Amino acid sequence: MIISEATEEEISRHLQEWFSATQHSPINKNVSGFLKIASPALNVLAQTRVAAFIYDYEHGNYSYFNDFFPELMNCTREHIEEVGIEVMKERVHPEDFIKCLNVTRRSLDEFSRMKEMEQLSTQLRLFFRLKQPTGDYTWVMQSNRQVRWSEDAPSLDLAYIVELFAAHNPIKVMGILKTNSREIEIFPDGNTELISKLTLREMEVLKLISVGLSTKDVAQKLSISTHTVKSHRKNLIRKLYVKNMVQAMGILEKAF
C-alpha cells in the first residue's frame, strides 16, 4: 500500500516521535576533529557516487554531508542545511519513510545495549526507495558504521548511501545490524516480537519458502537435508503460533 499525500499529518507525527526518542542520543557529538581529518576522503567518495553524511541527533540536521548527497537528494546543499532530515521526508517513499524512522530508532536502542567493542564493530544496513528526478523510485542501501578519530573522542555514526536497485525490486524495508559476532534483523513494524524469536536459520527457511521454494529447493539452497527443513517448518509454526506455513508467511509479510 502506498501512503498518499492525505497522510502527511501521520508522517509528521511519526517524525516528531522519532525526534523525541533520538534527540538525546550520545552518538555524533564533537565531530569537528573527525571532519578535519576525514572530509577530504569523504569528498572523494562523492566522485564514485557514494553519499556520505553525519547526522546531528541533538539539533535535527546534518553535521556533515559530501557533495554527492545533494545530488542524490535532487536538491541544493543550502536546502539540506535549512530543512535537515526533512529532506529525507521529501525524497524517501512515504511508505518507507515511516518504516525507516522505526528501524533507526530501534537500532539505536539495540546499539545502546552493546558493549563498546561490539559497538565499534557494528554496521547497520537499511534498504529503502528514493525518489528520482523523473518521479520514479530507485532502491538504495544506507550503511551506518561507527568510527573513532582519536582514542579520547567518542565514536561517531558515519553513514553512506549507495544506489542499488531498479524500482521494481521486491526488497522491503528492514534494517540489519551486523556486528563482528552476530547479525540482528530489525523490522519496522508488525509482529516483530514473534519474528525476533526465530533463529537466523529459521528466518532463512521462512524467507525462501515465502518466495516459492519447495522443501527440496530450500534444502538444496541451504545445503541441508529435507528432514532438517521439515523440522524448521515445524518450529516456525510453533514459534509463530500459527496453523500452517501460509499463516507464517503472512506474519513475515506484516513484519515488513
Secondary structure, DSSP 8 states (H G I E B T S, - for coil): ----GGGHHHHHHHHHHHHHHHTT--TT---HHHHHHHHHHHHHHHHTT-EEEEEETTTTEEEEE-THHHHHHTS-HHHHHHHTTHHHHHHB-HHHHHHHHHHHHHHHHHHHTS-HHHHHT-EEEEEEEEE-TTS-EEEEEEEEEEE-SSTTS--EEEEEEEEEE-TT------EEEE-SS-EEEE-SSSSHHHHTTS-HHHHHHHHHHHTT--HHHHHHHHT--HHHHHHHHHHHHHHTT-SSHHHHHHHHHHH-
